[in-house]
Amino acid sequence: MTKAKRALQAVALSALTLLPAVARAGVVVAQGLGLPPDASQDGHKIDGLIHETLIFIGIMFAIMVAWMVTACLIHGRKHRAEYAHTTPRGQKLLVAIVGVLVLADAELYLKSLFDMNDTFWNFEAADQAKDVVRIEVNAHQWAWQARYAGPDGRFNTADDIVTLNDFRVPQGAPVLIQLTSTDVIHSFYLPNFRVKQDAMPGMVNRLWFKPMETGEYEIGCAQHCGVNHYKMRALLTVLPKEAYDRWAAEASANSARGFDADDVVAHWGWDWKDPKPVEGDVPRAAEQAPKSQNGKEG
Amino acid sequence: MDLQPIHPEPKSFLRRYVFSLDHKVIAKQFLWAGLLFLLFGGTLAMMIRWQWAYPMKPVPILGPLLLSKTGGAITPALYPAIFTMHGLIMIFFAITPILIGAFGNYTIPLMIGARDMAFPTLNMLSFWTFLVSQGLMIAAFFQKMGAAAAGWTTYPPLSDSVGTPGWGQTLAVLAIFVTGVSTIMGGINYVTTVIRFRAPGMTYMRMPLTVWGLWLTSILNILFVPVLGSGGLLLLLDRLFGTQFFIAGASAVNGGGDPLVFQHLFWIFGHPEVYILILPAWGILCDLLSFFARKPAYFYKGSVYAMVAVTLLSAVVYGHHMYVTGMSPLLGKGFMTFTVMISVPAEILFVNWLLTITKGSIRLEPPMLFALGTVFVFGLGGLTGLFLAIMSMDLYLHDTMFVVGHFHLTMASASFLASLAGIYFWYPKMFGREMNKTLGYAHFWLSTVFITLVFTGQLVAGYSGQQRRLFEPYQYQFLHHLLGVNQWTSYFAFALYFTQILFVYNFVASMFLGEKAAENPWQVGTLDWATPSPPPHHNFDVVPLVLRGPHELSDPEVIRSLGRDWIGQAEALPDERPVAEPARAAEGGRA
């Protein structure tokens, strides 16, 4: 037993010498902590909820730890245990704590529900905005292909802009993306815009955001999609409106010049899907969707 | 007719220790098999952590041994196999056999006063089927194109024969199917045993909460493992026979199927699975906190109903794993509603634990410390679940390391620490020897501190945006600054791993060097401790007549008349007439 105690002391002492290292670890962790900069119009809604939740669970966690430590310290071996299966005070405490948690949950739940309805799943509003930028995305191992409709507003035509891992969008306009995958499931992840959507083969999913800050941002894949999942990285460049227009005009003209009508494989775009209202309503007929010559999906 | 005759103890080595029908021996078999695979799974985790701390650098010790072809470094192709096998092994082949196979087998008959399981032969078959599945998992490592690599969730089309070709993935899916068969056999056995083999007087509301947890887990297993089985079977058909249940996109011919259907099948099982792994842990916690605080478990009935409510709701919350798959927004909102609802019973249970240790007379023995450690990590893990349950936050956090940290705190850390609490608690009964307490204390403090730091580190990385399952996260510029966090998380993980040497030594050495254990070293009243340590082949010479609940500790009347603070569930006070409750006695013929 004494041998074991000495061993324990040695362990405790060596743990003490590690303290500076642990302090250094704290600093490193603190440097890494934090959400990536938010460059979107609505990301702050998510950040706000995250911060609110963080504070709330921080308080609950502190209460929990304090409770456990106090109980162990003051109700130790020497304390006489109370014989009770329930106590009126305990039941009140139980109801109070669960009540607080339920209220907090409900508050976060409702806020999130409104945010989803009004913003993140409100594809109709984004689609109806005059300056909306529509992009079709076709994901495949291990790259993101983007297709812009070009001046004619129709997908799968000669003036489409098609890029690989290179997304360009204007500042301050809603970007509405419809995405699918050719092979396996990928997930289109925009950390700086706080949104994410799976790209599923055989399905066309939707996602929208409004970029507010110009600059270059990274797009990642968030769903394991094979060996090079970690390399499935693309760039999203937010340009001032004029610069974007200039780029779009030039790229579209280039595409039209290089269009090869026989290269069927390259025409993977699809008719833009009419964004259905978020829930409940009967879907409108697709008559608004512009007709194009080829509705083939990737 | 006598339901539980005393069978003579088998004499041959083979029937005693290998093909044994004794639930206590089968429990130990599950325990050994599970601990061994816990070591495998943990070693794989260390390789992942090494890669994140020192990308592409040769892995020390293991590298030269296993990866000589690449000079000891992990390759992008090998990496997915490592995390896939880590996940599958830990969930199906380490935690499941320890918590359910070992504790379920050991404690259920002893705690309800039965001489064995209802179906001893099925019990033995369950273990041997399980061993076959473990063999299939090991075989998967040695296939030409590598082990399974489509993630533990095995989402098609990545998991189809185009996405992940080779026998490794096929064998792993087959292993899950076979282990499911074993789990169902065990589940049927546990459920029947609890319903039919409770000793007279052992009403449902007198069962130890450990048994409640294991029983509810078994019900979930019987209901939902078949769903996983059907999903797995269809996937095998897709891989081997050219069907297209889940295949869409380029690898589909003439229409194909729907990958999303697999996700529904997977998570209808997958979310209850989380509760399958945590309910036994909750039950053990409820009992241990009461035993070592020397007072009754606070609001026993509340805990029971809370666990039942969690069991019922567990099947209708699974969609929160699929918020960003493109399923209908209406469905998503429904799942969010149920997910928020399921937190209520969990909160009731949690507050019950805190109230159980309040005003007690706490003995900080190793099992109690591990139980408190479980409460601590589960509290942290449970609270972080709030971020992921709420849909808009999940848009950002989904599939990041935050999710990984969250479920490792709730499912991995909590069930790991609860397993250790259970092992330290039942070891004297199982092996008839005491474990070394000093080593137990050191093991507890180091394990709990490191495990918390490891998974908090993952939460931090995920909060900053790091996706899961990245071979080399620093390909992304926005993740560059996380190298430090990931390195420190890795150091803590290595420390956690090597801390377990204390446990391995204590566990093995105590079998030979430990002091002989008394019949009831923890001074508690449940029936398992009313047998010799270790119990005889038939457990009870006379099937006990149960008179009271499992947590009658510090009852003033008992202290007055017996001079100690506990009373056995089947022990009568000097002036008490030993009759079971009338309703139960009328059934009769049990003993």
Chai-1 contact restraints between the chains, C-beta under 6 A:
chainA,res_idxA,chainB,res_idxB,connection_type,confidence,min_distance_angstrom,max_distance_angstrom,comment,restraint_id
A,A4,B,T438,contact,1.0,0.0,6.0,A-B,restraint_1
A,L8,B,T438,contact,1.0,0.0,6.0,A-B,restraint_2
A,L8,B,A442,contact,1.0,0.0,6.0,A-B,restraint_3
A,V11,B,A442,contact,1.0,0.0,6.0,A-B,restraint_4
A,A25,B,W488,contact,1.0,0.0,6.0,A-B,restraint_5
A,V28,B,G484,contact,1.0,0.0,6.0,A-B,restraint_6
A,V28,B,W488,contact,1.0,0.0,6.0,A-B,restraint_7
A,V29,B,V460,contact,1.0,0.0,6.0,A-B,restraint_8
A,V29,B,V485,contact,1.0,0.0,6.0,A-B,restraint_9
A,G32,B,S464,contact,1.0,0.0,6.0,A-B,restraint_10
A,G32,B,H481,contact,1.0,0.0,6.0,A-B,restraint_11
A,G32,B,L482,contact,1.0,0.0,6.0,A-B,restraint_12
A,G32,B,G484,contact,1.0,0.0,6.0,A-B,restraint_13
A,G32,B,V485,contact,1.0,0.0,6.0,A-B,restraint_14
A,L33,B,V460,contact,1.0,0.0,6.0,A-B,restraint_15
A,P36,B,G465,contact,1.0,0.0,6.0,A-B,restraint_16
A,P36,B,F478,contact,1.0,0.0,6.0,A-B,restraint_17
A,I46,B,S392,contact,1.0,0.0,6.0,A-B,restraint_18
A,I46,B,M393,contact,1.0,0.0,6.0,A-B,restraint_19
A,I46,B,Y396,contact,1.0,0.0,6.0,A-B,restraint_20
A,L49,B,M393,contact,1.0,0.0,6.0,A-B,restraint_21
A,I50,B,M393,contact,1.0,0.0,6.0,A-B,restraint_22
A,T53,B,L386,contact,1.0,0.0,6.0,A-B,restraint_23
A,T53,B,F387,contact,1.0,0.0,6.0,A-B,restraint_24
A,I57,B,L383,contact,1.0,0.0,6.0,A-B,restraint_25
A,M60,B,L383,contact,1.0,0.0,6.0,A-B,restraint_26
A,F61,B,L383,contact,1.0,0.0,6.0,A-B,restraint_27
A,M64,B,G379,contact,1.0,0.0,6.0,A-B,restraint_28
A,W67,B,L354,contact,1.0,0.0,6.0,A-B,restraint_29
A,A71,B,I357,contact,1.0,0.0,6.0,A-B,restraint_30
A,A71,B,T358,contact,1.0,0.0,6.0,A-B,restraint_31
A,C72,B,I362,contact,1.0,0.0,6.0,A-B,restraint_32
A,H75,B,K359,contact,1.0,0.0,6.0,A-B,restraint_33
A,H75,B,G360,contact,1.0,0.0,6.0,A-B,restraint_34
A,H75,B,I362,contact,1.0,0.0,6.0,A-B,restraint_35
A,G76,B,I362,contact,1.0,0.0,6.0,A-B,restraint_36
A,R77,B,R363,contact,1.0,0.0,6.0,A-B,restraint_37
A,H79,B,S361,contact,1.0,0.0,6.0,A-B,restraint_38
A,A81,B,R294,contact,1.0,0.0,6.0,A-B,restraint_39
A,A81,B,K295,contact,1.0,0.0,6.0,A-B,restraint_40
A,A81,B,G360,contact,1.0,0.0,6.0,A-B,restraint_41
A,A81,B,S361,contact,1.0,0.0,6.0,A-B,restraint_42
A,A81,B,S554,contact,1.0,0.0,6.0,A-B,restraint_43
A,E82,B,K359,contact,1.0,0.0,6.0,A-B,restraint_44
A,Y83,B,S554,contact,1.0,0.0,6.0,A-B,restraint_45
A,Y83,B,D555,contact,1.0,0.0,6.0,A-B,restraint_46
A,H85,B,P296,contact,1.0,0.0,6.0,A-B,restraint_47
A,T86,B,F299,contact,1.0,0.0,6.0,A-B,restraint_48
A,G90,B,L355,contact,1.0,0.0,6.0,A-B,restraint_49
A,L94,B,V351,contact,1.0,0.0,6.0,A-B,restraint_50
A,I97,B,V351,contact,1.0,0.0,6.0,A-B,restraint_51
A,V98,B,E347,contact,1.0,0.0,6.0,A-B,restraint_52
A,V98,B,I348,contact,1.0,0.0,6.0,A-B,restraint_53
A,L101,B,E347,contact,1.0,0.0,6.0,A-B,restraint_54
A,D105,B,V340,contact,1.0,0.0,6.0,A-B,restraint_55
A,L108,B,I390,contact,1.0,0.0,6.0,A-B,restraint_56
A,Y109,B,V340,contact,1.0,0.0,6.0,A-B,restraint_57
A,S112,B,I390,contact,1.0,0.0,6.0,A-B,restraint_58
A,S112,B,M391,contact,1.0,0.0,6.0,A-B,restraint_59
A,S112,B,S392,contact,1.0,0.0,6.0,A-B,restraint_60
A,D115,B,S392,contact,1.0,0.0,6.0,A-B,restraint_61
A,M116,B,M391,contact,1.0,0.0,6.0,A-B,restraint_62
A,M116,B,S392,contact,1.0,0.0,6.0,A-B,restraint_63
A,W121,B,P329,contact,1.0,0.0,6.0,A-B,restraint_64
A,T182,B,G249,contact,1.0,0.0,6.0,A-B,restraint_65
A,T182,B,A250,contact,1.0,0.0,6.0,A-B,restraint_66
A,D183,B,G249,contact,1.0,0.0,6.0,A-B,restraint_67
A,D183,B,A250,contact,1.0,0.0,6.0,A-B,restraint_68
A,V184,B,P157,contact,1.0,0.0,6.0,A-B,restraint_69
A,V184,B,L158,contact,1.0,0.0,6.0,A-B,restraint_70
A,V184,B,G163,contact,1.0,0.0,6.0,A-B,restraint_71
A,I185,B,Y155,contact,1.0,0.0,6.0,A-B,restraint_72
A,S187,B,D399,contact,1.0,0.0,6.0,A-B,restraint_73
A,P191,B,G465,contact,1.0,0.0,6.0,A-B,restraint_74
A,P191,B,F478,contact,1.0,0.0,6.0,A-B,restraint_75
A,R194,B,Y396,contact,1.0,0.0,6.0,A-B,restraint_76
A,V195,B,L395,contact,1.0,0.0,6.0,A-B,restraint_77
A,K196,B,V324,contact,1.0,0.0,6.0,A-B,restraint_78
A,K196,B,L395,contact,1.0,0.0,6.0,A-B,restraint_79
A,K196,B,H398,contact,1.0,0.0,6.0,A-B,restraint_80
A,Q197,B,V324,contact,1.0,0.0,6.0,A-B,restraint_81
A,D198,B,V324,contact,1.0,0.0,6.0,A-B,restraint_82
A,D198,B,T325,contact,1.0,0.0,6.0,A-B,restraint_83
A,D198,B,G326,contact,1.0,0.0,6.0,A-B,restraint_84
A,M200,B,G326,contact,1.0,0.0,6.0,A-B,restraint_85
A,P201,B,A248,contact,1.0,0.0,6.0,A-B,restraint_86
A,P201,B,G249,contact,1.0,0.0,6.0,A-B,restraint_87
A,G202,B,A248,contact,1.0,0.0,6.0,A-B,restraint_88
A,G202,B,G249,contact,1.0,0.0,6.0,A-B,restraint_89
A,M203,B,G326,contact,1.0,0.0,6.0,A-B,restraint_90
A,N205,B,G326,contact,1.0,0.0,6.0,A-B,restraint_91
A,E218,B,Y476,contact,1.0,0.0,6.0,A-B,restraint_92
A,E218,B,F478,contact,1.0,0.0,6.0,A-B,restraint_93
A,G220,B,Q467,contact,1.0,0.0,6.0,A-B,restraint_94
A,G220,B,Y476,contact,1.0,0.0,6.0,A-B,restraint_95
A,A222,B,D399,contact,1.0,0.0,6.0,A-B,restraint_96
A,A222,B,Q467,contact,1.0,0.0,6.0,A-B,restraint_97
A,Q223,B,D399,contact,1.0,0.0,6.0,A-B,restraint_98
A,H224,B,G151,contact,1.0,0.0,6.0,A-B,restraint_99
A,H224,B,R469,contact,1.0,0.0,6.0,A-B,restraint_100
A,V227,B,P76,contact,1.0,0.0,6.0,A-B,restraint_101
A,V227,B,A77,contact,1.0,0.0,6.0,A-B,restraint_102
A,Y230,B,L470,contact,1.0,0.0,6.0,A-B,restraint_103
A,Y230,B,F471,contact,1.0,0.0,6.0,A-B,restraint_104
A,Y230,B,E472,contact,1.0,0.0,6.0,A-B,restraint_105
A,Y230,B,Q475,contact,1.0,0.0,6.0,A-B,restraint_106
A,K231,B,Q475,contact,1.0,0.0,6.0,A-B,restraint_107
A,R233,B,Q475,contact,1.0,0.0,6.0,A-B,restraint_108
A,V278,B,P329,contact,1.0,0.0,6.0,A-B,restraint_109
A,E279,B,P329,contact,1.0,0.0,6.0,A-B,restraint_110
A,E279,B,L330,contact,1.0,0.0,6.0,A-B,restraint_111
